[in-house]
């Protein structure tokens, strides 16, 4: 995929993941893109380790893997930010 495709793919996956994880009001477009692209990498890595395939283009299966990875990323980020708030 080209750069523009990755940005659109990341924005879509990040936006859907932020809605699922109830973070949509706290995130902007750039955060959605970053979370979506990083989530696609995480989801693709985990899926390939489990033998489920990878993010291989702009298709439904790849979007689902990217959304799952982005949700996992948001979950981990949320765990760390809650710890920081509890310390202060």
PDB file of N, CA, C and O in Angstrom, chain B, residues numbered from 101:
ATOM      1  N   UNK B 101       0.838  -1.185   0.000  1.00  0.00           N
ATOM      2  CA  UNK B 101       0.000   0.000   0.000  1.00  0.00           C
ATOM      3  C   UNK B 101       0.880   1.243   0.000  1.00  0.00           C
ATOM      4  O   UNK B 101       1.988   1.237   0.536  1.00  0.00           O
ATOM      5  N   UNK B 102       0.380   2.282  -0.595  1.00  0.00           N
ATOM      6  CA  UNK B 102       1.112   3.541  -0.629  1.00  0.00           C
ATOM      7  C   UNK B 102       0.891   4.349   0.637  1.00  0.00           C
ATOM      8  O   UNK B 102       0.101   3.971   1.502  1.00  0.00           O
ATOM      9  N   UNK B 103       1.586   5.448   0.732  1.00  0.00           N
ATOM     10  CA  UNK B 103       1.524   6.295   1.918  1.00  0.00           C
ATOM     11  C   UNK B 103       0.109   6.816   2.174  1.00  0.00           C
ATOM     12  O   UNK B 103      -0.360   6.792   3.312  1.00  0.00           O
ATOM     13  N   UNK B 104      -0.559   7.275   1.151  1.00  0.00           N
ATOM     14  CA  UNK B 104      -1.915   7.810   1.301  1.00  0.00           C
ATOM     15  C   UNK B 104      -2.865   6.707   1.761  1.00  0.00           C
ATOM     16  O   UNK B 104      -3.727   6.940   2.608  1.00  0.00           O
ATOM     17  N   UNK B 105      -2.710   5.519   1.210  1.00  0.00           N
ATOM     18  CA  UNK B 105      -3.550   4.394   1.618  1.00  0.00           C
ATOM     19  C   UNK B 105      -3.343   4.060   3.092  1.00  0.00           C
ATOM     20  O   UNK B 105      -4.309   3.798   3.809  1.00  0.00           O
ATOM     21  N   UNK B 106      -2.082   4.067   3.553  1.00  0.00           N
ATOM     22  CA  UNK B 106      -1.791   3.794   4.963  1.00  0.00           C
ATOM     23  C   UNK B 106      -2.419   4.859   5.858  1.00  0.00           C
ATOM     24  O   UNK B 106      -2.937   4.536   6.928  1.00  0.00           O
ATOM     25  N   UNK B 107      -2.381   6.116   5.440  1.00  0.00           N
ATOM     26  CA  UNK B 107      -2.975   7.178   6.241  1.00  0.00           C
ATOM     27  C   UNK B 107      -4.493   7.035   6.336  1.00  0.00           C
ATOM     28  O   UNK B 107      -5.067   7.187   7.415  1.00  0.00           O
ATOM     29  N   UNK B 108      -5.138   6.744   5.216  1.00  0.00           N
ATOM     30  CA  UNK B 108      -6.595   6.540   5.218  1.00  0.00           C
ATOM     31  C   UNK B 108      -6.947   5.293   6.026  1.00  0.00           C
ATOM     32  O   UNK B 108      -7.878   5.310   6.830  1.00  0.00           O
ATOM     33  N   UNK B 109      -6.198   4.214   5.808  1.00  0.00           N
ATOM     34  CA  UNK B 109      -6.401   2.958   6.527  1.00  0.00           C
ATOM     35  C   UNK B 109      -6.226   3.186   8.028  1.00  0.00           C
ATOM     36  O   UNK B 109      -7.047   2.731   8.826  1.00  0.00           O
ATOM     37  N   UNK B 110      -5.164   3.886   8.412  1.00  0.00           N
ATOM     38  CA  UNK B 110      -4.896   4.162   9.820  1.00  0.00           C
ATOM     39  C   UNK B 110      -5.966   5.037  10.442  1.00  0.00           C
ATOM     40  O   UNK B 110      -6.383   4.805  11.577  1.00  0.00           O
ATOM     41  N   UNK B 111      -6.417   6.050   9.700  1.00  0.00           N
ATOM     42  CA  UNK B 111      -7.464   6.933  10.206  1.00  0.00           C
ATOM     43  C   UNK B 111      -8.746   6.152  10.458  1.00  0.00           C
ATOM     44  O   UNK B 111      -9.385   6.327  11.496  1.00  0.00           O
ATOM     45  N   UNK B 112      -9.124   5.301   9.526  1.00  0.00           N
ATOM     46  CA  UNK B 112     -10.344   4.503   9.675  1.00  0.00           C
ATOM     47  C   UNK B 112     -10.231   3.534  10.848  1.00  0.00           C
ATOM     48  O   UNK B 112     -11.127   3.477  11.690  1.00  0.00           O
ATOM     49  N   UNK B 113      -9.147   2.776  10.913  1.00  0.00           N
ATOM     50  CA  UNK B 113      -8.957   1.804  11.992  1.00  0.00           C
ATOM     51  C   UNK B 113      -8.847   2.501  13.346  1.00  0.00           C
ATOM     52  O   UNK B 113      -9.438   2.043  14.325  1.00  0.00           O
ATOM     53  N   UNK B 114      -8.106   3.596  13.415  1.00  0.00           N
ATOM     54  CA  UNK B 114      -7.960   4.332  14.663  1.00  0.00           C
ATOM     55  C   UNK B 114      -9.256   4.956  15.136  1.00  0.00           C
ATOM     56  O   UNK B 114      -9.554   4.954  16.330  1.00  0.00           O
ATOM     57  N   UNK B 115     -10.023   5.487  14.207  1.00  0.00           N
ATOM     58  CA  UNK B 115     -11.303   6.098  14.550  1.00  0.00           C
ATOM     59  C   UNK B 115     -12.273   5.055  15.090  1.00  0.00           C
ATOM     60  O   UNK B 115     -12.919   5.290  16.111  1.00  0.00           O
ATOM     61  N   UNK B 116     -12.386   3.913  14.430  1.00  0.00           N
ATOM     62  CA  UNK B 116     -13.285   2.855  14.892  1.00  0.00           C
ATOM     63  C   UNK B 116     -12.829   2.324  16.248  1.00  0.00           C
ATOM     64  O   UNK B 116     -13.656   2.090  17.129  1.00  0.00           O
ATOM     65  N   UNK B 117     -11.511   2.131  16.425  1.00  0.00           N
ATOM     66  CA  UNK B 117     -10.990   1.656  17.703  1.00  0.00           C
ATOM     67  C   UNK B 117     -11.254   2.666  18.813  1.00  0.00           C
ATOM     68  O   UNK B 117     -11.574   2.276  19.936  1.00  0.00           O
ATOM     69  N   UNK B 118     -11.126   3.963  18.516  1.00  0.00           N
ATOM     70  CA  UNK B 118     -11.382   4.979  19.545  1.00  0.00           C
ATOM     71  C   UNK B 118     -12.850   5.004  19.947  1.00  0.00           C
ATOM     72  O   UNK B 118     -13.169   5.288  21.102  1.00  0.00           O
ATOM     73  N   UNK B 119     -13.740   4.714  19.019  1.00  0.00           N
ATOM     74  CA  UNK B 119     -15.168   4.618  19.342  1.00  0.00           C
ATOM     75  C   UNK B 119     -15.413   3.395  20.223  1.00  0.00           C
ATOM     76  O   UNK B 119     -16.122   3.483  21.226  1.00  0.00           O
ATOM     77  N   UNK B 120     -14.836   2.265  19.854  1.00  0.00           N
ATOM     78  CA  UNK B 120     -15.015   1.033  20.633  1.00  0.00           C
ATOM     79  C   UNK B 120     -14.485   1.204  22.053  1.00  0.00           C
ATOM     80  O   UNK B 120     -15.113   0.757  23.012  1.00  0.00           O
ATOM     81  N   UNK B 121     -13.327   1.851  22.185  1.00  0.00           N
ATOM     82  CA  UNK B 121     -12.683   2.007  23.491  1.00  0.00           C
ATOM     83  C   UNK B 121     -13.151   3.263  24.234  1.00  0.00           C
ATOM     84  O   UNK B 121     -12.595   3.598  25.279  1.00  0.00           O
ATOM     85  N   UNK B 122     -14.162   3.960  23.710  1.00  0.00           N
ATOM     86  CA  UNK B 122     -14.733   5.151  24.328  1.00  0.00           C
ATOM     87  C   UNK B 122     -13.694   6.267  24.528  1.00  0.00           C
ATOM     88  O   UNK B 122     -13.705   6.953  25.550  1.00  0.00           O
ATOM     89  N   UNK B 123     -12.807   6.441  23.556  1.00  0.00           N
ATOM     90  CA  UNK B 123     -11.781   7.482  23.597  1.00  0.00           C
ATOM     91  C   UNK B 123     -11.971   8.501  22.477  1.00  0.00           C
ATOM     92  O   UNK B 123     -11.114   9.364  22.282  1.00  0.00           O
ATOM     93  N   UNK B 124     -13.064   8.419  21.745  1.00  0.00           N
ATOM     94  CA  UNK B 124     -13.253   9.239  20.559  1.00  0.00           C
ATOM     95  C   UNK B 124     -13.241  10.731  20.881  1.00  0.00           C
ATOM     96  O   UNK B 124     -12.710  11.522  20.101  1.00  0.00           O
ATOM     97  N   UNK B 125     -13.814  11.129  22.012  1.00  0.00           N
ATOM     98  CA  UNK B 125     -13.870  12.553  22.341  1.00  0.00           C
ATOM     99  C   UNK B 125     -12.504  13.105  22.742  1.00  0.00           C
ATOM    100  O   UNK B 125     -12.300  14.318  22.706  1.00  0.00           O
ATOM    101  N   UNK B 126     -11.566  12.237  23.122  1.00  0.00           N
ATOM    102  CA  UNK B 126     -10.237  12.675  23.545  1.00  0.00           C
ATOM    103  C   UNK B 126      -9.207  12.668  22.427  1.00  0.00           C
ATOM    104  O   UNK B 126      -8.088  13.143  22.619  1.00  0.00           O
ATOM    105  N   UNK B 127      -9.561  12.143  21.272  1.00  0.00           N
ATOM    106  CA  UNK B 127      -8.587  11.956  20.199  1.00  0.00           C
ATOM    107  C   UNK B 127      -8.944  12.803  18.987  1.00  0.00           C
ATOM    108  O   UNK B 127     -10.118  12.985  18.665  1.00  0.00           O
ATOM    109  N   UNK B 128      -7.930  13.311  18.329  1.00  0.00           N
ATOM    110  CA  UNK B 128      -8.114  14.053  17.095  1.00  0.00           C
ATOM    111  C   UNK B 128      -7.758  13.177  15.899  1.00  0.00           C
ATOM    112  O   UNK B 128      -7.506  11.981  16.043  1.00  0.00           O
ATOM    113  N   UNK B 129      -7.742  13.778  14.740  1.00  0.00           N
ATOM    114  CA  UNK B 129      -7.475  13.042  13.505  1.00  0.00           C
ATOM    115  C   UNK B 129      -6.063  12.471  13.479  1.00  0.00           C
ATOM    116  O   UNK B 129      -5.860  11.328  13.071  1.00  0.00           O
ATOM    117  N   UNK B 130      -5.086  13.264  13.914  1.00  0.00           N
ATOM    118  CA  UNK B 130      -3.699  12.788  13.888  1.00  0.00           C
ATOM    119  C   UNK B 130      -3.523  11.610  14.843  1.00  0.00           C
ATOM    120  O   UNK B 130      -2.858  10.631  14.507  1.00  0.00           O
ATOM    121  N   UNK B 131      -4.120  11.704  16.038  1.00  0.00           N
ATOM    122  CA  UNK B 131      -4.030  10.601  17.006  1.00  0.00           C
ATOM    123  C   UNK B 131      -4.700   9.350  16.450  1.00  0.00           C
ATOM    124  O   UNK B 131      -4.186   8.246  16.629  1.00  0.00           O
ATOM    125  N   UNK B 132      -5.829   9.502  15.784  1.00  0.00           N
ATOM    126  CA  UNK B 132      -6.501   8.348  15.174  1.00  0.00           C
ATOM    127  C   UNK B 132      -5.623   7.688  14.116  1.00  0.00           C
ATOM    128  O   UNK B 132      -5.547   6.461  14.046  1.00  0.00           O
ATOM    129  N   UNK B 133      -4.964   8.492  13.302  1.00  0.00           N
ATOM    130  CA  UNK B 133      -4.092   7.947  12.262  1.00  0.00           C
ATOM    131  C   UNK B 133      -2.927   7.195  12.884  1.00  0.00           C
ATOM    132  O   UNK B 133      -2.611   6.077  12.477  1.00  0.00           O
ATOM    133  N   UNK B 134      -2.289   7.812  13.873  1.00  0.00           N
ATOM    134  CA  UNK B 134      -1.135   7.167  14.520  1.00  0.00           C
ATOM    135  C   UNK B 134      -1.562   5.871  15.196  1.00  0.00           C
ATOM    136  O   UNK B 134      -0.908   4.842  15.027  1.00  0.00           O
ATOM    137  N   UNK B 135      -2.648   5.909  15.959  1.00  0.00           N
ATOM    138  CA  UNK B 135      -3.127   4.705  16.642  1.00  0.00           C
ATOM    139  C   UNK B 135      -3.513   3.636  15.624  1.00  0.00           C
ATOM    140  O   UNK B 135      -3.239   2.456  15.843  1.00  0.00           O
ATOM    141  N   UNK B 136      -4.137   4.022  14.530  1.00  0.00           N
ATOM    142  CA  UNK B 136      -4.536   3.060  13.503  1.00  0.00           C
ATOM    143  C   UNK B 136      -3.361   2.404  12.807  1.00  0.00           C
ATOM    144  O   UNK B 136      -3.362   1.192  12.596  1.00  0.00           O
ATOM    145  N   UNK B 137      -2.354   3.197  12.445  1.00  0.00           N
ATOM    146  CA  UNK B 137      -1.184   2.641  11.752  1.00  0.00           C
ATOM    147  C   UNK B 137      -0.371   1.756  12.699  1.00  0.00           C
ATOM    148  O   UNK B 137       0.028   0.651  12.332  1.00  0.00           O
ATOM    149  N   UNK B 138      -0.129   2.245  13.918  1.00  0.00           N
ATOM    150  CA  UNK B 138       0.606   1.427  14.898  1.00  0.00           C
ATOM    151  C   UNK B 138      -0.212   0.187  15.259  1.00  0.00           C
ATOM    152  O   UNK B 138       0.338  -0.906  15.396  1.00  0.00           O
ATOM    153  N   UNK B 139      -1.519   0.359  15.412  1.00  0.00           N
ATOM    154  CA  UNK B 139      -2.399  -0.778  15.696  1.00  0.00           C
ATOM    155  C   UNK B 139      -2.385  -1.812  14.591  1.00  0.00           C
ATOM    156  O   UNK B 139      -2.453  -3.010  14.866  1.00  0.00           O
ATOM    157  N   UNK B 140      -2.299  -1.371  13.344  1.00  0.00           N
ATOM    158  CA  UNK B 140      -2.196  -2.317  12.224  1.00  0.00           C
ATOM    159  C   UNK B 140      -0.917  -3.122  12.323  1.00  0.00           C
ATOM    160  O   UNK B 140      -0.914  -4.323  12.052  1.00  0.00           O
ATOM    161  N   UNK B 141       0.176  -2.468  12.710  1.00  0.00           N
ATOM    162  CA  UNK B 141       1.436  -3.185  12.899  1.00  0.00           C
ATOM    163  C   UNK B 141       1.349  -4.196  14.027  1.00  0.00           C
ATOM    164  O   UNK B 141       1.785  -5.338  13.882  1.00  0.00           O
ATOM    165  N   UNK B 142       0.786  -3.777  15.150  1.00  0.00           N
ATOM    166  CA  UNK B 142       0.634  -4.677  16.301  1.00  0.00           C
ATOM    167  C   UNK B 142      -0.301  -5.824  15.959  1.00  0.00           C
ATOM    168  O   UNK B 142       0.018  -6.985  16.213  1.00  0.00           O
ATOM    169  N   UNK B 143      -1.447  -5.506  15.387  1.00  0.00           N
ATOM    170  CA  UNK B 143      -2.413  -6.541  15.027  1.00  0.00           C
ATOM    171  C   UNK B 143      -1.868  -7.503  13.988  1.00  0.00           C
ATOM    172  O   UNK B 143      -2.088  -8.711  14.076  1.00  0.00           O
ATOM    173  N   UNK B 144      -1.153  -6.966  12.999  1.00  0.00           N
ATOM    174  CA  UNK B 144      -0.548  -7.820  11.971  1.00  0.00           C
ATOM    175  C   UNK B 144       0.510  -8.736  12.545  1.00  0.00           C
ATOM    176  O   UNK B 144       0.603  -9.900  12.158  1.00  0.00           O
ATOM    177  N   UNK B 145       1.314  -8.218  13.473  1.00  0.00           N
ATOM    178  CA  UNK B 145       2.345  -9.030  14.115  1.00  0.00           C
ATOM    179  C   UNK B 145       1.720 -10.165  14.919  1.00  0.00           C
ATOM    180  O   UNK B 145       2.129 -11.319  14.793  1.00  0.00           O
ATOM    181  N   UNK B 146       0.726  -9.837  15.746  1.00  0.00           N
ATOM    182  CA  UNK B 146       0.066 -10.861  16.569  1.00  0.00           C
ATOM    183  C   UNK B 146      -0.660 -11.878  15.691  1.00  0.00           C
ATOM    184  O   UNK B 146      -0.583 -13.081  15.941  1.00  0.00           O
ATOM    185  N   UNK B 147      -1.361 -11.403  14.668  1.00  0.00           N
ATOM    186  CA  UNK B 147      -2.091 -12.319  13.780  1.00  0.00           C
ATOM    187  C   UNK B 147      -1.137 -13.254  13.047  1.00  0.00           C
ATOM    188  O   UNK B 147      -1.444 -14.434  12.879  1.00  0.00           O
ATOM    189  N   UNK B 148       0.015 -12.749  12.608  1.00  0.00           N
ATOM    190  CA  UNK B 148       0.964 -13.605  11.906  1.00  0.00           C
ATOM    191  C   UNK B 148       1.600 -14.612  12.867  1.00  0.00           C
ATOM    192  O   UNK B 148       1.892 -15.742  12.475  1.00  0.00           O
ATOM    193  N   UNK B 149       1.817 -14.207  14.123  1.00  0.00           N
ATOM    194  CA  UNK B 149       2.367 -15.141  15.112  1.00  0.00           C
ATOM    195  C   UNK B 149       1.380 -16.259  15.428  1.00  0.00           C
ATOM    196  O   UNK B 149       1.783 -17.382  15.733  1.00  0.00           O
ATOM    197  N   UNK B 150       0.089 -15.951  15.356  1.00  0.00           N
ATOM    198  CA  UNK B 150      -0.945 -16.952  15.605  1.00  0.00           C
ATOM    199  C   UNK B 150      -1.335 -17.718  14.346  1.00  0.00           C
ATOM    200  O   UNK B 150      -2.174 -18.618  14.400  1.00  0.00           O
ATOM    201  N   UNK B 151      -0.734 -17.367  13.221  1.00  0.00           N
ATOM    202  CA  UNK B 151      -1.034 -18.035  11.962  1.00  0.00           C
ATOM    203  C   UNK B 151      -2.350 -17.616  11.333  1.00  0.00           C
ATOM    204  O   UNK B 151      -2.928 -18.365  10.546  1.00  0.00           O
ATOM    205  N   UNK B 152      -2.829 -16.420  11.674  1.00  0.00           N
ATOM    206  CA  UNK B 152      -4.118 -15.953  11.163  1.00  0.00           C
ATOM    207  C   UNK B 152      -4.002 -15.071   9.933  1.00  0.00           C
ATOM    208  O   UNK B 152      -5.019 -14.675   9.363  1.00  0.00           O
ATOM    209  N   UNK B 153      -2.793 -14.757   9.514  1.00  0.00           N
ATOM    210  CA  UNK B 153      -2.590 -13.881   8.367  1.00  0.00           C
ATOM    211  C   UNK B 153      -2.036 -12.543   8.812  1.00  0.00           C
ATOM    212  O   UNK B 153      -1.678 -12.368   9.977  1.00  0.00           O
ATOM    213  N   UNK B 154      -1.966 -11.599   7.889  1.00  0.00           N
ATOM    214  CA  UNK B 154      -1.413 -10.279   8.190  1.00  0.00           C
ATOM    215  C   UNK B 154      -2.275  -9.194   7.566  1.00  0.00           C
ATOM    216  O   UNK B 154      -3.261  -9.478   6.886  1.00  0.00           O
ATOM    217  N   UNK B 155      -1.892  -7.959   7.805  1.00  0.00           N
ATOM    218  CA  UNK B 155      -2.521  -6.818   7.141  1.00  0.00           C
ATOM    219  C   UNK B 155      -1.928  -6.771   5.744  1.00  0.00           C
ATOM    220  O   UNK B 155      -0.759  -6.426   5.568  1.00  0.00           O
ATOM    221  N   UNK B 156      -2.739  -7.120   4.749  1.00  0.00           N
ATOM    222  CA  UNK B 156      -2.210  -7.311   3.400  1.00  0.00           C
ATOM    223  C   UNK B 156      -2.832  -6.400   2.357  1.00  0.00           C
ATOM    224  O   UNK B 156      -2.691  -6.646   1.160  1.00  0.00           O
ATOM    225  N   UNK B 157      -3.497  -5.384   2.779  1.00  0.00           N
ATOM    226  CA  UNK B 157      -4.105  -4.474   1.826  1.00  0.00           C
ATOM    227  C   UNK B 157      -5.346  -3.857   2.425  1.00  0.00           C
ATOM    228  O   UNK B 157      -5.653  -4.064   3.599  1.00  0.00           O
ATOM    229  N   UNK B 158      -6.043  -3.113   1.631  1.00  0.00           N
ATOM    230  CA  UNK B 158      -7.250  -2.423   2.085  1.00  0.00           C
ATOM    231  C   UNK B 158      -8.437  -3.356   1.880  1.00  0.00           C
ATOM    232  O   UNK B 158      -9.149  -3.251   0.881  1.00  0.00           O
ATOM    233  N   UNK B 159      -8.650  -4.271   2.829  1.00  0.00           N
ATOM    234  CA  UNK B 159      -9.781  -5.192   2.771  1.00  0.00           C
ATOM    235  C   UNK B 159     -10.360  -5.366   4.169  1.00  0.00           C
ATOM    236  O   UNK B 159      -9.775  -4.892   5.143  1.00  0.00           O
ATOM    237  N   UNK B 160     -11.489  -6.033   4.278  1.00  0.00           N
ATOM    238  CA  UNK B 160     -12.198  -6.161   5.546  1.00  0.00           C
ATOM    239  C   UNK B 160     -11.364  -6.897   6.591  1.00  0.00           C
ATOM    240  O   UNK B 160     -11.315  -6.474   7.746  1.00  0.00           O
ATOM    241  N   UNK B 161     -10.713  -7.983   6.207  1.00  0.00           N
ATOM    242  CA  UNK B 161      -9.907  -8.761   7.147  1.00  0.00           C
ATOM    243  C   UNK B 161      -8.767  -7.914   7.727  1.00  0.00           C
ATOM    244  O   UNK B 161      -8.504  -7.962   8.929  1.00  0.00           O
ATOM    245  N   UNK B 162      -8.103  -7.151   6.881  1.00  0.00           N
ATOM    246  CA  UNK B 162      -7.011  -6.295   7.340  1.00  0.00           C
ATOM    247  C   UNK B 162      -7.517  -5.186   8.255  1.00  0.00           C
ATOM    248  O   UNK B 162      -6.860  -4.842   9.238  1.00  0.00           O
ATOM    249  N   UNK B 163      -8.678  -4.627   7.937  1.00  0.00           N
ATOM    250  CA  UNK B 163      -9.264  -3.593   8.797  1.00  0.00           C
ATOM    251  C   UNK B 163      -9.582  -4.176  10.169  1.00  0.00           C
ATOM    252  O   UNK B 163      -9.329  -3.531  11.187  1.00  0.00           O
ATOM    253  N   UNK B 164     -10.132  -5.382  10.211  1.00  0.00           N
ATOM    254  CA  UNK B 164     -10.458  -6.007  11.496  1.00  0.00           C
ATOM    255  C   UNK B 164      -9.200  -6.271  12.321  1.00  0.00           C
ATOM    256  O   UNK B 164      -9.203  -6.064  13.535  1.00  0.00           O
ATOM    257  N   UNK B 165      -8.142  -6.719  11.682  1.00  0.00           N
ATOM    258  CA  UNK B 165      -6.876  -6.943  12.382  1.00  0.00           C
ATOM    259  C   UNK B 165      -6.334  -5.611  12.902  1.00  0.00           C
ATOM    260  O   UNK B 165      -5.872  -5.530  14.040  1.00  0.00           O
ATOM    261  N   UNK B 166      -6.389  -4.579  12.082  1.00  0.00           N
ATOM    262  CA  UNK B 166      -5.890  -3.265  12.489  1.00  0.00           C
ATOM    263  C   UNK B 166      -6.714  -2.684  13.637  1.00  0.00           C
ATOM    264  O   UNK B 166      -6.153  -2.090  14.558  1.00  0.00           O
ATOM    265  N   UNK B 167      -8.020  -2.847  13.593  1.00  0.00           N
ATOM    266  CA  UNK B 167      -8.885  -2.363  14.674  1.00  0.00           C
ATOM    267  C   UNK B 167      -8.572  -3.097  15.969  1.00  0.00           C
ATOM    268  O   UNK B 167      -8.487  -2.480  17.031  1.00  0.00           O
ATOM    269  N   UNK B 168      -8.400  -4.407  15.884  1.00  0.00           N
ATOM    270  CA  UNK B 168      -8.063  -5.188  17.083  1.00  0.00           C
ATOM    271  C   UNK B 168      -6.721  -4.736  17.664  1.00  0.00           C
ATOM    272  O   UNK B 168      -6.594  -4.586  18.879  1.00  0.00           O
ATOM    273  N   UNK B 169      -5.735  -4.520  16.818  1.00  0.00           N
ATOM    274  CA  UNK B 169      -4.439  -4.034  17.280  1.00  0.00           C
ATOM    275  C   UNK B 169      -4.527  -2.646  17.873  1.00  0.00           C
ATOM    276  O   UNK B 169      -3.877  -2.362  18.878  1.00  0.00           O
ATOM    277  N   UNK B 170      -5.324  -1.772  17.265  1.00  0.00           N
ATOM    278  CA  UNK B 170      -5.494  -0.411  17.773  1.00  0.00           C
ATOM    279  C   UNK B 170      -6.223  -0.415  19.115  1.00  0.00           C
ATOM    280  O   UNK B 170      -5.892   0.371  20.003  1.00  0.00           O
ATOM    281  N   UNK B 171      -7.212  -1.296  19.264  1.00  0.00           N
ATOM    282  CA  UNK B 171      -7.902  -1.422  20.556  1.00  0.00           C
ATOM    283  C   UNK B 171      -6.934  -1.908  21.630  1.00  0.00           C
ATOM    284  O   UNK B 171      -6.959  -1.418  22.759  1.00  0.00           O
ATOM    285  N   UNK B 172      -6.091  -2.860  21.282  1.00  0.00           N
ATOM    286  CA  UNK B 172      -5.086  -3.346  22.226  1.00  0.00           C
ATOM    287  C   UNK B 172      -4.133  -2.212  22.621  1.00  0.00           C
ATOM    288  O   UNK B 172      -3.806  -2.050  23.796  1.00  0.00           O
ATOM    289  N   UNK B 173      -3.700  -1.442  21.647  1.00  0.00           N
ATOM    290  CA  UNK B 173      -2.818  -0.306  21.921  1.00  0.00           C
ATOM    291  C   UNK B 173      -3.493   0.705  22.840  1.00  0.00           C
ATOM    292  O   UNK B 173      -2.874   1.180  23.792  1.00  0.00           O
ATOM    293  N   UNK B 174      -4.744   1.040  22.574  1.00  0.00           N
ATOM    294  CA  UNK B 174      -5.466   1.988  23.421  1.00  0.00           C
ATOM    295  C   UNK B 174      -5.672   1.435  24.831  1.00  0.00           C
ATOM    296  O   UNK B 174      -5.638   2.189  25.803  1.00  0.00           O
ATOM    297  N   UNK B 175      -5.884   0.140  24.945  1.00  0.00           N
ATOM    298  CA  UNK B 175      -6.028  -0.496  26.255  1.00  0.00           C
ATOM    299  C   UNK B 175      -4.746  -0.359  27.067  1.00  0.00           C
ATOM    300  O   UNK B 175      -4.790  -0.016  28.249  1.00  0.00           O
ATOM    301  N   UNK B 176      -3.617  -0.623  26.442  1.00  0.00           N
ATOM    302  CA  UNK B 176      -2.320  -0.512  27.124  1.00  0.00           C
ATOM    303  C   UNK B 176      -2.045   0.945  27.507  1.00  0.00           C
ATOM    304  O   UNK B 176      -1.606   1.221  28.623  1.00  0.00           O
ATOM    305  N   UNK B 177      -2.301   1.862  26.595  1.00  0.00           N
ATOM    306  CA  UNK B 177      -2.106   3.281  26.890  1.00  0.00           C
ATOM    307  C   UNK B 177      -2.996   3.704  28.055  1.00  0.00           C
ATOM    308  O   UNK B 177      -2.556   4.438  28.941  1.00  0.00           O
ATOM    309  N   UNK B 178      -4.239   3.245  28.055  1.00  0.00           N
ATOM    310  CA  UNK B 178      -5.180   3.579  29.123  1.00  0.00           C
ATOM    311  C   UNK B 178      -4.703   3.032  30.470  1.00  0.00           C
ATOM    312  O   UNK B 178      -4.858   3.699  31.493  1.00  0.00           O
ATOM    313  N   UNK B 179      -4.131   1.842  30.482  1.00  0.00           N
ATOM    314  CA  UNK B 179      -3.612   1.263  31.726  1.00  0.00           C
ATOM    315  C   UNK B 179      -2.493   2.123  32.292  1.00  0.00           C
ATOM    316  O   UNK B 179      -2.456   2.368  33.498  1.00  0.00           O
ATOM    317  N   UNK B 180      -1.580   2.584  31.444  1.00  0.00           N
ATOM    318  CA  UNK B 180      -0.466   3.405  31.901  1.00  0.00           C
ATOM    319  C   UNK B 180      -0.917   4.796  32.342  1.00  0.00           C
ATOM    320  O   UNK B 180      -0.389   5.332  33.316  1.00  0.00           O
ATOM    321  N   UNK B 181      -1.874   5.382  31.648  1.00  0.00           N
ATOM    322  CA  UNK B 181      -2.314   6.719  32.033  1.00  0.00           C
ATOM    323  C   UNK B 181      -3.110   6.681  33.331  1.00  0.00           C
ATOM    324  O   UNK B 181      -3.049   7.635  34.107  1.00  0.00           O
ATOM    325  N   UNK B 182      -3.846   5.622  33.590  1.00  0.00           N
ATOM    326  CA  UNK B 182      -4.567   5.492  34.854  1.00  0.00           C
ATOM    327  C   UNK B 182      -3.595   5.342  36.013  1.00  0.00           C
ATOM    328  O   UNK B 182      -3.829   5.880  37.096  1.00  0.00           O
ATOM    329  N   UNK B 183      -2.492   4.603  35.789  1.00  0.00           N
ATOM    330  CA  UNK B 183      -1.482   4.448  36.836  1.00  0.00           C
ATOM    331  C   UNK B 183      -0.848   5.788  37.178  1.00  0.00           C
ATOM    332  O   UNK B 183      -0.634   6.104  38.348  1.00  0.00           O
ATOM    333  N   UNK B 184      -0.547   6.575  36.143  1.00  0.00           N
ATOM    334  CA  UNK B 184       0.062   7.882  36.365  1.00  0.00           C
ATOM    335  C   UNK B 184      -0.888   8.801  37.140  1.00  0.00           C
ATOM    336  O   UNK B 184      -0.454   9.535  38.028  1.00  0.00           O
ATOM    337  N   UNK B 185      -2.167   8.760  36.811  1.00  0.00           N
ATOM    338  CA  UNK B 185      -3.143   9.593  37.514  1.00  0.00           C
ATOM    339  C   UNK B 185      -3.298   9.138  38.956  1.00  0.00           C
ATOM    340  O   UNK B 185      -3.504   9.966  39.843  1.00  0.00           O
ATOM    341  N   UNK B 186      -3.204   7.834  39.206  1.00  0.00           N
ATOM    342  CA  UNK B 186      -3.328   7.311  40.566  1.00  0.00           C
ATOM    343  C   UNK B 186      -2.137   7.716  41.424  1.00  0.00           C
ATOM    344  O   UNK B 186      -2.288   7.932  42.627  1.00  0.00           O
ATOM    345  N   UNK B 187      -0.958   7.822  40.825  1.00  0.00           N
ATOM    346  CA  UNK B 187       0.240   8.240  41.573  1.00  0.00           C
ATOM    347  C   UNK B 187       0.157   9.697  41.997  1.00  0.00           C
ATOM    348  O   UNK B 187       0.617  10.065  43.078  1.00  0.00           O
ATOM    349  N   UNK B 188      -0.426  10.515  41.147  1.00  0.00           N
ATOM    350  CA  UNK B 188      -0.467  11.964  41.436  1.00  0.00           C
ATOM    351  C   UNK B 188      -1.617  12.274  42.302  1.00  0.00           C
ATOM    352  O   UNK B 188      -1.827  13.433  42.658  1.00  0.00           O
TER     353      UNK B 188
END
